[in-house]
């Protein structure tokens, strides 16, 4: 059974991992800093690149408007986040349960 549980999603200008229970929150805080996790630098950098890319999916001039991304951009982003999620789960191992909750705006 996993010792720590986290949600994996992208928040505007924020991290991509969030504590999902009190034990995880005590150990890592609510918004989890990738730097303190046992991950390769390559994966940490890739997750930060995805985070930055996700921020581009919002119309910052007027956020209620539709995303400037095309359907293909959304599909490509979601495919790459699923691949990153699988790597994240593998690198963190069985002590961690990661709940995939990634979405992009319409």
Backbone as JSON, one array per atom type, in Angstrom:
{
  "sequence": "XXXXXXXXXXXXXXXXXXXXXXXXXXXXXXXXXXXXXXXXXXXXXXXXXXXXXXXXXXXXXXXXXXXXXXXXXXXXXXXXXXXXXXXXXXXXXXXXXXXXXXXXXX",
  "N": [[0.84, -1.18, 0.0], [0.48, 2.22, -0.77], [2.44, 4.82, 0.68], [2.34, 7.55, 0.42], [0.11, 9.87, -1.14], [-0.66, 11.58, -4.07], [-2.03, 14.15, -6.19], [-1.86, 14.58, -9.69], [-1.76, 17.22, -11.68], [-1.98, 20.2, -13.68], [-1.67, 23.5, -12.65], [-2.41, 26.92, -13.16], [0.51, 28.75, -13.48], [1.6, 27.29, -11.43], [2.62, 24.39, -9.45], [2.78, 20.84, -10.36], [2.1, 18.72, -8.82], [0.18, 17.68, -6.04], [-0.6, 17.32, -2.64], [-2.65, 14.67, -1.52], [-3.57, 13.67, 0.79], [-3.4, 13.79, 4.43], [-1.0, 12.72, 5.51], [0.8, 12.84, 3.36], [0.74, 15.59, 2.94], [1.87, 16.53, 5.34], [4.48, 15.6, 5.04], [5.39, 16.64, 2.53], [4.13, 19.07, 2.04], [1.29, 20.96, 0.77], [1.24, 21.87, -2.0], [3.43, 20.28, -3.92], [6.9, 20.39, -4.13], [8.91, 19.67, -6.8], [11.64, 19.4, -6.55], [12.24, 18.17, -4.13], [11.62, 15.55, -4.37], [12.4, 12.08, -5.09], [13.38, 12.0, -7.97], [14.61, 11.8, -11.36], [16.73, 14.32, -12.74], [16.18, 14.83, -15.37], [13.46, 14.08, -15.66], [12.25, 15.85, -13.82], [12.85, 18.31, -15.08], [11.45, 17.93, -17.47], [8.8, 17.8, -16.55], [8.54, 20.41, -15.59], [8.77, 21.79, -17.98], [6.44, 20.91, -19.27], [4.58, 22.03, -17.5], [5.05, 24.79, -17.97], [4.32, 24.88, -20.65], [1.61, 24.19, -20.43], [0.62, 26.51, -19.27], [0.43, 28.14, -21.46], [-1.89, 27.4, -22.61], [-4.0, 28.88, -21.83], [-6.0, 31.72, -22.47], [-4.55, 34.49, -21.79], [-5.11, 37.17, -22.06], [-7.86, 37.38, -21.88], [-9.15, 35.34, -19.87], [-11.73, 33.9, -19.68], [-12.36, 33.37, -22.33], [-12.21, 30.93, -25.04], [-9.59, 28.43, -25.15], [-6.46, 29.15, -26.74], [-5.33, 27.02, -28.02], [-5.29, 24.49, -30.53], [-7.33, 21.61, -31.34], [-5.59, 19.53, -31.94], [-3.2, 20.36, -30.66], [-4.02, 20.19, -28.0], [-4.53, 17.42, -27.8], [-1.95, 16.39, -28.31], [-0.55, 17.47, -26.12], [-1.87, 16.22, -23.96], [-1.24, 13.56, -24.49], [1.54, 13.58, -24.11], [1.61, 14.29, -21.42], [0.46, 12.06, -20.24], [2.42, 10.16, -20.79], [4.52, 11.27, -19.29], [3.4, 11.05, -16.76], [3.35, 8.25, -16.42], [6.11, 7.75, -16.31], [6.68, 9.23, -14.0], [5.27, 7.79, -12.02], [6.68, 5.37, -12.14], [9.31, 6.18, -11.43], [8.91, 7.2, -8.84], [7.95, 5.01, -7.47], [6.59, 2.29, -5.43], [5.88, 3.41, -2.97], [4.41, 5.61, -3.43], [1.29, 6.84, -4.49], [-0.06, 8.09, -7.35], [-2.43, 10.2, -8.58], [-3.93, 10.66, -11.58], [-4.97, 13.61, -12.98], [-5.01, 15.42, -15.07], [-5.99, 18.01, -17.27], [-7.04, 20.11, -19.96], [-8.0, 23.45, -20.86], [-11.1, 24.2, -22.62]],
  "CA": [[0.0, 0.0, 0.0], [1.27, 3.46, -0.91], [2.6, 5.62, 1.88], [2.0, 8.93, 0.08], [-0.81, 9.99, -2.26], [-0.62, 12.91, -4.68], [-2.73, 14.41, -7.44], [-1.02, 15.11, -10.77], [-2.46, 18.11, -12.61], [-1.29, 21.47, -13.87], [-2.38, 24.69, -12.2], [-1.81, 28.1, -13.78], [1.7, 29.28, -12.81], [1.86, 26.53, -10.22], [3.25, 23.07, -9.58], [1.95, 19.81, -10.99], [1.79, 17.68, -7.84], [-0.55, 18.21, -4.89], [-0.87, 16.31, -1.62], [-4.03, 14.2, -1.54], [-3.95, 13.24, 2.14], [-2.68, 14.49, 5.49], [0.36, 12.18, 5.63], [1.58, 13.42, 2.26], [0.82, 17.03, 3.19], [2.85, 16.73, 6.41], [5.84, 15.29, 4.54], [5.79, 17.39, 1.35], [3.34, 20.28, 1.85], [0.14, 20.75, -0.13], [1.76, 21.92, -3.38], [4.67, 19.54, -3.78], [8.05, 20.88, -4.88], [9.57, 18.56, -7.48], [13.05, 19.33, -6.13], [12.43, 17.33, -2.95], [11.23, 14.18, -4.68], [13.45, 11.25, -5.68], [13.17, 11.93, -9.42], [15.77, 12.2, -12.15], [16.7, 15.71, -13.18], [15.53, 14.84, -16.68], [12.0, 14.08, -15.48], [11.89, 17.12, -13.19], [12.88, 19.34, -16.12], [10.36, 17.67, -18.41], [7.54, 18.21, -15.9], [8.51, 21.87, -15.56], [8.49, 22.23, -19.36], [5.0, 20.68, -19.48], [3.89, 23.06, -16.72], [5.15, 26.05, -18.71], [3.51, 24.73, -21.86], [0.21, 24.24, -20.01], [0.27, 27.92, -19.04], [0.15, 28.74, -22.76], [-3.21, 26.96, -23.08], [-4.98, 29.84, -21.35], [-6.0, 33.04, -23.09], [-4.22, 35.37, -20.67], [-5.74, 38.47, -22.26], [-9.22, 37.27, -21.39], [-9.24, 33.91, -19.52], [-12.98, 33.18, -19.97], [-12.43, 32.97, -23.74], [-11.67, 29.59, -25.31], [-8.14, 28.25, -25.22], [-5.9, 29.39, -28.07], [-4.82, 25.77, -28.56], [-6.11, 23.69, -31.44], [-7.64, 20.27, -30.84], [-4.37, 18.72, -32.07], [-2.28, 20.76, -29.59], [-4.54, 19.61, -26.76], [-4.31, 15.98, -27.85], [-0.51, 16.17, -28.17], [-0.17, 17.78, -24.74], [-2.4, 15.17, -23.1], [-0.46, 12.34, -24.75], [2.84, 13.74, -23.46], [1.45, 14.28, -19.96], [0.24, 10.67, -19.85], [3.74, 9.52, -20.8], [5.26, 11.79, -18.13], [2.75, 10.45, -15.59], [3.84, 6.88, -16.29], [7.5, 7.86, -15.83], [6.59, 9.72, -12.63], [4.87, 6.66, -11.18], [7.78, 4.42, -12.12], [10.44, 6.72, -10.67], [8.57, 7.35, -7.42], [7.84, 3.67, -6.93], [5.37, 1.81, -4.77], [5.53, 4.21, -1.8], [3.62, 6.75, -3.88], [0.14, 6.68, -5.39], [-0.24, 9.34, -8.07], [-3.75, 10.23, -9.21], [-3.87, 11.46, -12.81], [-6.12, 14.52, -13.09], [-4.64, 16.46, -16.04], [-6.99, 18.46, -18.21], [-6.73, 21.39, -20.58], [-9.26, 24.18, -21.07], [-11.74, 24.15, -23.94]],
  "C": [[0.88, 1.24, 0.0], [1.29, 4.23, 0.4], [2.14, 7.06, 1.66], [1.09, 8.95, -1.14], [-0.81, 11.43, -2.75], [-1.5, 12.95, -5.92], [-1.72, 14.99, -8.43], [-1.92, 15.9, -11.7], [-1.68, 19.4, -12.68], [-2.2, 22.62, -13.47], [-1.67, 25.89, -12.8], [-0.68, 28.64, -12.89], [2.06, 28.52, -11.54], [2.53, 25.2, -10.49], [2.31, 22.07, -10.27], [1.62, 18.66, -10.04], [1.23, 18.31, -6.57], [-0.82, 17.08, -3.91], [-2.35, 15.96, -1.62], [-4.48, 13.69, -0.18], [-3.06, 13.94, 3.17], [-1.24, 14.01, 5.64], [1.27, 12.78, 4.57], [1.78, 14.91, 2.49], [1.84, 17.34, 4.29], [4.27, 16.57, 5.91], [6.29, 16.27, 3.46], [5.11, 18.75, 1.2], [2.2, 20.0, 0.88], [0.56, 20.79, -1.59], [3.2, 21.43, -3.32], [5.75, 20.09, -4.71], [8.77, 19.68, -5.48], [11.0, 18.34, -6.99], [13.26, 18.38, -4.96], [12.06, 15.87, -3.18], [12.38, 13.4, -5.31], [13.19, 10.97, -7.16], [14.45, 12.3, -10.14], [15.61, 13.67, -12.54], [16.0, 15.83, -14.52], [14.01, 14.9, -16.55], [11.53, 15.38, -14.82], [11.83, 18.24, -14.23], [11.74, 19.17, -17.11], [9.01, 18.1, -17.82], [7.43, 19.72, -15.82], [8.23, 22.44, -16.95], [7.01, 22.04, -19.68], [4.17, 21.72, -18.73], [3.89, 24.39, -17.47], [4.3, 26.02, -19.98], [2.01, 24.81, -21.52], [-0.24, 25.68, -19.81], [-0.08, 28.64, -20.34], [-1.24, 28.35, -23.29], [-4.34, 27.89, -22.63], [-4.88, 31.14, -22.13], [-5.79, 34.06, -21.97], [-4.8, 36.77, -20.83], [-7.17, 38.5, -21.74], [-9.5, 35.79, -21.08], [-10.57, 33.23, -19.77], [-13.12, 32.74, -21.43], [-11.88, 31.56, -23.92], [-10.14, 29.59, -25.37], [-7.64, 28.58, -26.63], [-5.37, 28.12, -28.74], [-5.82, 25.13, -29.52], [-6.4, 22.34, -30.78], [-6.4, 19.37, -30.9], [-3.35, 19.07, -30.98], [-2.72, 20.17, -28.26], [-4.26, 18.11, -26.71], [-2.83, 15.64, -27.66], [-0.06, 16.39, -26.74], [-0.64, 16.66, -23.8], [-1.64, 13.86, -23.28], [0.88, 12.43, -24.02], [2.72, 13.76, -21.94], [1.17, 12.86, -19.46], [1.56, 9.9, -19.82], [4.57, 9.97, -19.6], [4.7, 11.2, -16.84], [3.26, 9.03, -15.36], [5.28, 6.86, -15.78], [7.54, 8.29, -14.37], [6.26, 8.57, -11.67], [6.0, 5.64, -11.05], [8.93, 4.93, -11.25], [10.13, 6.85, -9.18], [8.39, 5.99, -6.74], [6.59, 3.43, -6.11], [5.0, 2.56, -3.5], [4.61, 5.37, -2.15], [2.46, 6.29, -4.76], [-0.07, 8.05, -6.03], [-1.56, 9.25, -8.84], [-3.71, 11.18, -10.4], [-5.15, 12.28, -12.95], [-5.87, 15.64, -14.09], [-5.78, 16.72, -16.99], [-6.49, 19.76, -18.84], [-8.05, 22.12, -20.86], [-9.8, 24.02, -22.48], [-11.52, 25.43, -24.7]]
}
